[in-house]
Amino acid sequence: MKITDLKMIHLRPRWMFLKIETDEGITGWGEPVVEGRARTVETAVNEFRPILIGADPMKIEHLWQMMYRGTFYRGGPILCSAISGIEMALWDIKGKYYNMPIYQMLGGSCRDRVRVYGHLKPTAIAGDYPIPDMLKITDQPEHPRAIRLCPEAVFRAPVYIHPAMPQARALPTGPYWDSKTTVYAFLPAD
């Protein structure tokens, strides 16, 4: 099997996905993006084209080493995001080839469930939620048990909210906290 093409798909407001195609018709998807720098990361992905086109997509570690160590300068968010998205797509191809979930290839699951939080942020960027819609989401019967809200300013520290936190807790102070613009929502524990 050989890699035949790399295609980038941009979605508003700020996402980019990579589709790697092979000569056997198996495709893999990855997400090589740094928020606000999708076109820059796309350029980095395209610079790996000579290494990837015609290569065996099953040799993930070899390709990773070529991309990361094959240049004089290493690392940085742009380069590492490009490599990460390519690696995701290569693992997707390998999983489809063997008809096996990636976590099984990496040794199997180690837990039955994982606690996650939903991220809600107001409409500073198209595609995010207005604050009234954010609050409607938390009122649904199947509401998330924990959410993270980042209202008003993207540059303020995010507020992590967990149902175990007491509603009457003291609000944090300091240069990154502004209690006038930070929305605190405490969801009832079931």
N, C-alpha and C positions, 0 to 999 in steps of 0.2 A: 504494500500500500504506500502511496506517495501523496504528499500535499500538493494540490494543484492551484489553489487560490486562497487569498485572504480578502475578506470583504468587511468593511466597517459600516455599521448602521447607527446613525445619530437619532436620538429621540429627545424631544423637548421635555423639560427645560435644559437638561445638562448631562444626559446619559449617552453612552456609546457602547455598542456591543460589537464583538468580533465574531465573524463566522469563518471557520477554516474548512475548506472543502478538500476532499480526497478523490483520487481516481476510482475508488470503489463506491463512490456515492455516499459515504458516511461523512456527516458534517459535525463539527463541534462548535460550541458557543462559549465565549468568554466575555468578561467585562473589563477591558483595559481603560480605565478612566481616572483622572484626577479632576475633581469638581472644578469647573471653570476652565479647564485646560484640555478639553476633549480633542481639539484639533492638534494640539501639541503632542498628545499621546498617540494620536493617529499617525503622525509623522514618525514617531519612534517605532511604532509597529511596522510601518512600511520600510523602515531602514533594516529591519530583520528579514525582509522578503528574500534576499539572496541566500540566506542561511536556510530558510524554511521551504521555499518552493523546490519540489523534487525530493525533499527529505522524508524519511520514514516517521510518521506521527507517533508511532509506538515507542520511539526512543526519547521519551520525555526528559529524562535526566541528562542525556547527552546534549539535546537541543538547549536545555536550560543552561548548562555549562558553557556552551558555545555563545549563547546570547549574553550571559552575564560576565563571563571571564574572557571572552574573545575580544574585548576592547580594552584600551588603556585605562579609560576612566570607568569606574563601576559605581552602581548604586544611584541614589537620588529618586525622588518620587515619580518623575516622568518615566525614566528607564525601568524602574521596578514595577510600576503599574502596567507598562506595556508587556513586560515579561510575564507578569502575573496573569493578565488576560489571555495571553497566548497559551500559558500552561493550563489554565482552566479549560480552554477549548481542546487542548491535546488530551487531557484526562477525559473530557466528554466523549471524544472519538474513541478512546480506548475502552471506556465503559460500554459504549454502544457496540463496539466490535465483539467484546466478550459477553455481551448481554448481561452485565453485572453492574450493580451500583458501585460508585467509586469508593464509598466507605467500606464495602466488602473487600475491595482490592487492597485497601490500606489496613486491613486487619479486623474489620467488623466494628459494630457499634459498641460503645462502652456505657451507654445509658439508654433508658427507655424514653425519656423526655428531657427537654431543655427549656428553662424559663427564658423567655425573650420579652422585649418590650416593643411597643409600637412607637414610631417617631412621628410626631405631629409638629408642624411648623407653619406659621402664617404665610400669607401670599406675598412675601417679599420677592419670590421668584415664581413665575407662572408654573402651575402644576402642584403647588403646595396648597394647604387648606386655610380658608379664612377662619378666624377664631370661633365664630358661631358654629361653623361646620365641625370644628375640632371638638367642641363641647357636645354636639349632637352625637358624634361617634361614641363618646364615653357614656351616653345615656342608653345605648342599645343593650338588649338583654344579653347578647353574646359579647359584651364589651371586654376589652383587654383588661387584665388585672393590674398591669403596670404600664405607664406611658412616659414618654419624655417630651417635654414641651420646650421649644425655643422661640418664644414670641419676640416680636418687635425688632430686635437687633441680632443679626447673624453673628456678630463678634462678641457677644456676651457668652459667658460659660453656660452650657446647657444645664437644665435642672432635671435631675433624675428623681422620679417619683415612684415610690414603692408602697403597696398597701399597708405594710407594717409600720410605715412612718406615722407618728402621731400627727393629727391635724393641727394641733396647737403648738407645734414645735417652733422654736425661735427661728426666724428667717436669717439666712447667712448675710454677712455684711462684707464689704471690701470692694475693690475696684472692678471686679467682674460681675457683681450682683447689683441689680437694680430692682427693688421690690415693687416699684411703680409700674414696670413694664413686664415683669416676669409673671406668668400665669402659673399658679399652683393648683393642681387638681389631684385630689386624693380619691381613689376608687375604693369602694367597699370590698373587703375581702369576702369571698364566698365560703 
